[in-house]
């Protein structure tokens, strides 16, 4: 739905840009030649009217007919082709006209229209790098070919001018791209915050209502399990599923909870040591070895220790689950400028590149039985601590998660 909306928005913007482009194209194309062929001859000794040599009035009639083509493509919902049609038609007709007028004659080569500058400078407004380079290179090459065919040194000037306007156009294109990317990022962040707000409201309204019957259900299930001595029962499965529901509710509560946690100075080494001790039994069962490398002197961090423990438990648990056949996890803790960086690298199945960007979105997961809330909670806690999280991955070769957290003065050595 979002991609469909974005495509519609792009189509609307393309139509707006194309309409403005066509207004300016016809105004400058016809206006310039009208002044050149009908107004200037009134002040200088020159024959009035379009030269009989060449295509004469055909290019003007042809471009008027192109309006019907532009209208057709717009109605068909494909306005993106119009700019290419106008560019190629102008380029081809101008080339044929010049060949017919000057090839094999001793006449001084005089051609061109101010609309060429419009085509080059307007190209960035379409925010299409392929089209921009096509227009810029095409216009410059046209005059280089003219210079070679007609051996006219005066064509150096239009080449230099078009090169200058192309540089200006490239700067504009870069700025437009930066602006649009910034707008898209702001939109995505806003959309994610809205989703978080909705989930937070959901959690606040239903979490307690769910937890109360869950506690009773778990208690009665445990009691019934103790009474039923038969081996073939489903009580362990039922208890595991109740715990899973409880975990989902806990994640939802963390997402919806405002950032009002108490923060104290803590040693990152102690946090990592604790988390590894929690995850190690599961890792050993799956044949996973955890290796830790830590700088000798690390600064303390101001944090909610329990929340950071949850962050690294989630990340290490993901790393272990990514290696069902065993492997190695490398944890590297090092100090950077005013921050601490914790890198967790595994040798698991990895994450496809197109899915990395979606990590952290509500209910998006790469696991078969995942909820999509674990990484979301992790990301939220890190951001609330003023930190950043980055994921790099190569499919079937593993993933690396880098967590950067703001740090204080250098603390005493704390070896794990």
C-alpha positions as CSV (number, residue, x, y, z in Angstrom):
1,X,0.0,0.0,0.0
2,X,2.8,2.4,0.9
3,X,4.8,1.6,-2.3
4,X,1.6,2.1,-4.3
5,X,1.0,5.5,-2.6
6,X,4.7,6.5,-3.2
7,X,4.4,5.5,-6.9
8,X,1.3,7.6,-7.3
9,X,3.0,10.6,-5.6
10,X,6.0,10.2,-7.9
11,X,3.7,10.1,-10.9
12,X,1.9,13.3,-9.8
13,X,5.2,15.1,-9.3
14,X,6.5,14.0,-12.7
15,X,3.3,15.3,-14.3
16,X,3.8,18.7,-12.6
17,X,7.4,18.9,-13.7
18,X,6.6,17.8,-17.2
19,X,3.8,20.4,-17.6
20,X,6.2,23.2,-16.5
21,X,8.9,21.8,-18.8
22,X,6.5,21.8,-21.8
23,X,5.4,25.4,-21.1
24,X,9.0,26.6,-21.0
25,X,10.1,24.5,-23.9
26,X,7.5,25.9,-26.3
27,X,7.8,29.4,-25.0
28,X,11.6,29.4,-25.4
29,X,11.8,27.2,-28.6
30,X,9.3,29.2,-30.6
31,X,10.0,32.6,-28.9
32,X,13.8,32.4,-29.6
33,X,13.4,31.5,-33.2
34,X,10.7,34.0,-33.8
35,X,12.9,36.8,-32.4
36,X,15.9,35.5,-34.3
37,X,14.2,35.1,-37.7
38,X,11.5,37.8,-37.6
39,X,12.4,40.5,-35.2
40,X,16.2,40.9,-35.5
41,X,16.0,41.2,-39.4
42,X,14.1,44.4,-38.8
43,X,17.3,45.9,-37.3
44,X,20.0,44.3,-39.3
45,X,20.3,43.5,-43.0
46,X,19.1,39.9,-43.2
47,X,16.3,38.1,-44.9
48,X,13.3,37.7,-42.7
49,X,11.8,34.2,-42.1
50,X,13.1,30.7,-41.5
51,X,15.7,29.6,-44.1
52,X,14.3,27.6,-47.0
53,X,17.3,25.2,-46.7
54,X,17.0,22.3,-44.3
55,X,13.7,21.2,-42.8
56,X,12.2,24.7,-42.8
57,X,9.0,24.8,-40.7
58,X,8.8,21.0,-40.3
59,X,10.5,20.9,-36.8
60,X,8.0,23.4,-35.4
61,X,5.0,21.5,-36.8
62,X,6.4,18.3,-35.6
63,X,6.9,19.6,-32.0
64,X,3.3,21.0,-32.0
65,X,2.1,17.5,-32.9
66,X,4.2,16.1,-30.0
67,X,1.7,17.8,-27.7
68,X,-0.8,15.1,-28.6
69,X,1.8,12.4,-27.8
70,X,2.5,14.1,-24.4
71,X,-1.2,14.2,-23.7
72,X,-1.6,10.5,-24.6
73,X,1.3,9.3,-22.3
74,X,0.0,11.4,-19.5
75,X,-3.5,9.9,-19.8
76,X,-2.0,6.4,-20.0
77,X,-0.2,7.1,-16.7
78,X,3.3,7.1,-18.1
79,X,4.5,10.7,-18.0
80,X,8.1,9.5,-17.4
81,X,8.6,8.8,-21.2
82,X,7.7,12.4,-22.3
83,X,11.0,14.0,-21.4
84,X,12.9,11.4,-23.4
85,X,10.6,11.8,-26.4
86,X,11.1,15.6,-26.5
87,X,14.9,15.3,-26.0
88,X,15.5,12.8,-28.8
89,X,13.1,14.5,-31.2
90,X,14.8,17.9,-30.7
91,X,18.2,16.3,-31.0
92,X,17.5,14.3,-34.1
93,X,15.6,17.1,-36.0
94,X,18.2,19.7,-35.1
95,X,21.0,17.4,-36.4
96,X,19.1,16.6,-39.7
97,X,18.3,20.2,-40.2
98,X,22.0,21.3,-39.7
99,X,23.2,18.6,-42.1
100,X,20.8,19.7,-44.8
101,X,21.6,23.4,-44.4
102,X,25.4,23.3,-44.1
103,X,26.8,20.0,-45.4
104,X,28.7,20.5,-48.7
105,X,28.3,24.3,-48.5
106,X,30.7,27.1,-47.7
107,X,28.0,28.8,-45.4
108,X,29.2,29.8,-42.0
109,X,27.7,27.4,-39.4
110,X,25.0,29.2,-37.4
111,X,22.5,27.1,-35.4
112,X,21.3,26.5,-31.9
113,X,18.4,27.6,-29.7
114,X,18.3,28.8,-26.1
115,X,15.9,25.9,-25.4
116,X,19.1,23.7,-25.3
117,X,20.1,25.5,-22.1
118,X,16.6,24.9,-20.7
119,X,16.9,21.2,-21.5
120,X,20.2,20.9,-19.6
121,X,19.3,23.1,-16.6
122,X,15.8,21.6,-16.2
123,X,17.0,18.0,-16.3
124,X,17.8,18.0,-12.5
125,X,14.2,18.8,-11.7
126,X,13.2,15.3,-12.9
127,X,15.6,13.9,-10.3
128,X,16.7,11.2,-12.7
129,X,20.5,10.7,-12.9
130,X,20.3,8.6,-16.1
131,X,18.2,11.3,-17.9
132,X,20.5,14.1,-16.7
133,X,23.7,12.4,-18.0
134,X,22.0,11.5,-21.2
135,X,20.9,15.2,-21.8
136,X,24.3,16.7,-20.8
137,X,26.5,14.3,-22.7
138,X,24.1,14.3,-25.7
139,X,24.1,18.1,-26.1
140,X,27.8,18.4,-25.7
141,X,28.5,15.6,-28.1
142,X,26.2,17.2,-30.7
143,X,28.3,20.3,-30.9
144,X,31.6,18.3,-30.9
145,X,30.3,16.4,-33.9
146,X,29.2,19.6,-35.6
147,X,32.7,21.0,-35.0
148,X,34.3,18.0,-36.6
149,X,31.9,17.8,-39.5
150,X,31.8,21.5,-40.4
151,X,35.3,22.4,-39.1
152,X,33.9,25.5,-37.3
153,X,36.1,26.8,-34.4
154,X,33.2,28.9,-33.2
155,X,31.5,25.8,-31.9
156,X,34.0,25.7,-29.0
157,X,32.0,28.3,-27.2
158,X,28.7,26.4,-27.1
159,X,30.6,23.3,-25.9
160,X,32.2,25.2,-23.1
161,X,28.8,26.9,-22.2
162,X,27.0,23.5,-22.2
163,X,29.8,22.0,-20.1
164,X,29.4,24.9,-17.5
165,X,25.6,24.5,-17.4
166,X,26.0,20.7,-17.0
167,X,28.2,21.3,-13.9
168,X,25.6,23.7,-12.5
169,X,22.9,21.1,-13.3
170,X,24.8,18.3,-11.6
171,X,25.1,20.5,-8.4
172,X,21.4,21.1,-8.5
173,X,20.7,17.4,-9.0
174,X,22.9,16.5,-6.1
175,X,21.0,19.0,-3.9
176,X,17.6,17.8,-5.0
177,X,18.6,14.1,-4.3
178,X,19.8,15.0,-0.8
179,X,16.6,16.9,-0.1
180,X,14.4,14.1,-1.4
181,X,16.3,11.5,0.5
182,X,16.0,13.6,3.7
183,X,12.3,13.9,3.2
184,X,11.9,10.2,2.6
185,X,13.9,9.4,5.7
186,X,11.9,11.9,7.8
187,X,8.7,10.3,6.4
188,X,9.9,6.8,7.3
189,X,10.9,7.9,10.8
190,X,7.6,9.6,11.3
191,X,5.7,6.5,10.1
192,X,7.7,4.3,12.5
193,X,7.0,6.6,15.4
194,X,3.3,6.5,14.6
195,X,3.5,2.8,14.6
196,X,5.3,2.8,17.9
197,X,2.7,5.1,19.4
198,X,-0.1,2.8,18.3
199,X,1.6,-0.2,19.7
200,X,2.3,1.7,22.9
201,X,-1.4,2.6,23.3
202,X,-2.3,-1.0,22.6
203,X,0.1,-2.2,25.2
204,X,-1.0,0.2,27.8
205,X,-4.7,-0.7,27.4
206,X,-4.5,-4.5,27.2
207,X,-1.2,-5.6,28.8
208,X,-2.6,-5.9,32.4
209,X,-5.8,-7.5,31.1
210,X,-3.7,-10.2,29.4
211,X,-1.2,-10.7,32.2
212,X,-3.8,-11.4,34.9
213,X,-5.5,-14.3,33.2
214,X,-2.1,-15.5,32.0
215,X,-0.8,-15.8,35.5
216,X,-3.8,-17.7,36.6
217,X,-3.7,-20.0,33.5
218,X,0.0,-20.7,34.1
219,X,-0.6,-21.5,37.8
220,X,-3.5,-23.9,37.0
221,X,-1.4,-25.6,34.2
222,X,1.5,-26.2,36.6
223,X,-0.8,-27.5,39.2
224,X,-2.5,-29.9,36.8
225,X,0.9,-31.0,35.5
226,X,1.9,-32.0,39.1
227,X,-1.3,-34.0,39.5
228,X,-1.1,-35.8,36.1
229,X,1.8,-38.3,36.3
230,X,1.4,-39.6,32.8
231,X,4.4,-39.1,30.4
232,X,2.3,-38.3,27.3
233,X,1.0,-34.8,28.1
234,X,1.2,-31.4,26.6
235,X,1.8,-29.4,29.7
236,X,5.4,-28.4,28.9
237,X,4.3,-27.1,25.5
238,X,1.4,-25.2,27.1
239,X,3.7,-23.6,29.6
240,X,6.2,-22.6,26.9
241,X,3.5,-21.0,24.9
242,X,2.2,-19.1,27.9
243,X,5.8,-17.9,28.6
244,X,6.0,-16.8,25.0
245,X,2.8,-14.8,25.2
246,X,4.1,-13.2,28.4
247,X,7.3,-12.3,26.7
248,X,5.4,-10.6,23.8
249,X,3.4,-8.6,26.3
250,X,6.6,-7.6,28.1
251,X,8.1,-6.4,24.8
252,X,5.0,-4.4,24.0
253,X,5.2,-2.7,27.5
254,X,8.8,-1.7,26.9
255,X,7.9,-0.2,23.5
256,X,4.9,1.7,24.9
257,X,6.6,2.9,28.0
258,X,8.0,6.5,28.0
259,X,11.7,6.9,28.7
260,X,11.5,7.4,32.4
261,X,14.1,4.8,33.6
262,X,16.6,5.5,36.3
263,X,20.2,5.7,35.0
264,X,23.4,5.2,36.8
265,X,27.1,4.7,35.9
266,X,27.9,1.2,34.9
267,X,30.8,-0.8,33.5
268,X,30.1,-2.3,30.1
269,X,32.4,-5.2,30.9
270,X,30.2,-6.3,33.8
271,X,27.1,-6.1,31.6
272,X,28.6,-8.2,28.9
273,X,29.9,-10.7,31.4
274,X,26.5,-11.1,32.9
275,X,24.7,-11.5,29.5
276,X,27.2,-14.1,28.3
277,X,26.6,-16.1,31.5
278,X,22.9,-16.1,30.7
279,X,23.3,-17.1,27.1
280,X,26.1,-19.6,27.5
281,X,24.0,-22.7,28.4
282,X,21.9,-22.2,25.2
283,X,25.0,-21.6,23.2
284,X,26.7,-24.8,24.5
285,X,23.7,-26.9,23.6
286,X,23.9,-25.7,20.0
287,X,27.7,-26.0,19.8
288,X,28.3,-22.3,19.7
289,X,31.5,-20.8,21.2
290,X,31.5,-17.2,22.5
291,X,34.8,-15.3,22.3
292,X,35.3,-11.9,24.0
293,X,37.9,-9.2,23.2
294,X,37.8,-6.1,25.3
295,X,40.0,-3.0,25.5
296,X,41.9,-2.9,28.9
297,X,40.6,0.5,29.9
298,X,37.0,1.4,29.1
299,X,35.0,4.5,30.2
300,X,31.8,4.0,32.3
301,X,28.4,4.6,30.7
302,X,25.3,6.3,32.1
303,X,22.5,3.8,31.5
304,X,19.7,1.7,32.8
305,X,21.7,-1.5,33.4
306,X,18.7,-3.9,33.2
307,X,17.6,-2.4,29.8
308,X,21.1,-2.8,28.4
309,X,21.3,-6.3,29.6
310,X,18.1,-7.0,27.7
311,X,19.6,-5.4,24.6
312,X,22.6,-7.7,24.6
313,X,20.6,-10.7,25.6
314,X,18.4,-10.1,22.5
315,X,21.4,-9.6,20.2
316,X,23.3,-12.6,21.5
317,X,20.2,-14.8,21.4
318,X,19.7,-13.8,17.7
319,X,23.3,-14.7,17.0
320,X,23.0,-18.1,18.6
321,X,19.7,-18.9,16.8
322,X,21.3,-17.9,13.5
323,X,23.8,-20.9,13.9
324,X,21.6,-24.0,14.5
325,X,24.7,-26.2,13.5
326,X,27.1,-24.4,15.8
327,X,29.8,-21.8,15.1
328,X,31.5,-18.9,16.8
329,X,30.4,-15.6,18.2
330,X,33.0,-12.8,18.5
331,X,32.2,-10.0,20.9
332,X,34.5,-7.0,20.7
333,X,34.3,-4.1,23.1
334,X,36.3,-1.0,22.4
335,X,36.4,2.7,23.2
336,X,35.9,5.3,20.5
337,X,35.7,9.1,20.7
338,X,33.3,9.9,23.5
339,X,31.6,6.5,23.0
340,X,31.8,2.7,23.5
341,X,31.3,0.3,20.6
342,X,30.2,-3.2,21.2
343,X,30.4,-5.5,18.1
344,X,28.8,-8.9,18.0
345,X,29.8,-11.0,15.0
346,X,28.4,-14.4,14.2
347,X,28.9,-17.1,11.5
348,X,25.3,-17.8,10.9
349,X,22.9,-17.7,7.9
350,X,23.1,-13.9,7.6
351,X,20.4,-11.4,6.6
352,X,19.6,-10.5,3.0
353,X,20.6,-6.9,2.2
354,X,17.0,-5.8,1.3
355,X,15.8,-7.0,4.7
356,X,18.3,-5.2,6.8
357,X,16.6,-1.8,6.3
358,X,13.3,-3.2,7.6
359,X,14.8,-4.5,10.8
360,X,13.2,-2.6,13.7
361,X,9.8,-2.1,12.0
362,X,6.8,-3.3,14.0
363,X,6.2,-7.0,13.6
364,X,8.8,-7.5,10.9
365,X,11.0,-10.5,11.5
366,X,13.3,-12.8,9.5
367,X,12.5,-15.8,11.8
368,X,9.8,-18.4,11.2
369,X,8.4,-18.1,14.8
370,X,9.6,-14.6,15.6
371,X,7.3,-11.7,16.6
372,X,9.4,-8.8,15.2
373,X,9.4,-7.1,18.6
374,X,12.8,-8.2,19.9
375,X,15.0,-6.0,17.6
376,X,12.4,-3.2,17.8
377,X,12.8,-3.2,21.6
378,X,16.6,-3.3,21.3
379,X,16.7,-0.4,18.9
380,X,14.3,1.7,21.0
381,X,16.4,1.2,24.2
382,X,19.7,2.0,22.4
383,X,18.2,5.2,20.9
384,X,16.8,6.3,24.2
385,X,20.3,5.9,25.6
386,X,21.6,8.3,22.9
387,X,23.3,5.4,21.0
388,X,23.2,3.9,17.5
389,X,22.9,0.4,16.2
390,X,24.1,-0.8,12.8
391,X,23.8,-4.2,11.1
392,X,26.0,-5.6,8.4
393,X,25.5,-9.0,6.9
394,X,26.6,-11.4,4.1
395,X,24.2,-14.2,3.4
396,X,25.4,-17.6,4.6
397,X,28.5,-16.0,6.1
398,X,27.1,-14.2,9.1
399,X,26.1,-10.9,10.5
400,X,27.8,-8.1,12.5
401,X,25.9,-5.8,14.9
402,X,27.6,-2.7,16.1
403,X,26.2,-0.9,19.1
404,X,27.6,2.5,19.9
405,X,26.8,4.1,23.3
406,X,27.9,7.5,24.7
407,X,30.5,7.1,27.4
408,X,32.0,9.2,30.2
409,X,35.6,9.6,31.4
410,X,38.0,6.7,31.3
411,X,37.4,4.2,34.0
412,X,39.7,1.8,35.6
413,X,40.5,-1.4,33.8
414,X,37.8,-4.0,33.9
415,X,38.7,-7.3,32.4
416,X,36.2,-9.9,31.6
